């Protein structure tokens, strides 16, 4: 869209400026417009890629939940069952909480007999252990 100022100055400048110069000004404007459109297309592609990764990615590998799942898989291979418990740090606990919210899964958060917070993740109970590092994932174990 052309503004009023561009219309008036373009008309006045067009009558004063030789024809060859006006064509080069128009070419440089169209080159700038093309570059701006390319930049917009790159930004849209970036947004599209981000949305695709977020919506089409494997939901179980969200955050640290994938590492917890890896520990569960290792335990399953050796015992042929899922572990009853895994001790985790704060960040892992909150990532599993966020996983439930992201995937609209029912949250089962309770307090154990020792006062620690427990969260059910698939078939295993994760126990929040505040004395460990935030990213801590313990060795899976059973009730016994």
Secondary structure as GFF3:
##gff-version 3
##sequence-region A 1 144
A	DSSP	alpha_helix	4	16	.	.	.	ID=ss1
A	DSSP	alpha_helix	19	56	.	.	.	ID=ss2
A	DSSP	three_ten_helix	59	61	.	.	.	ID=ss3
A	DSSP	alpha_helix	65	79	.	.	.	ID=ss4
A	DSSP	beta_strand	85	88	.	.	.	ID=ss5
A	DSSP	alpha_helix	90	102	.	.	.	ID=ss6
A	DSSP	beta_strand	109	111	.	.	.	ID=ss7
A	DSSP	beta_strand	117	121	.	.	.	ID=ss8
A	DSSP	beta_strand	124	128	.	.	.	ID=ss9
###
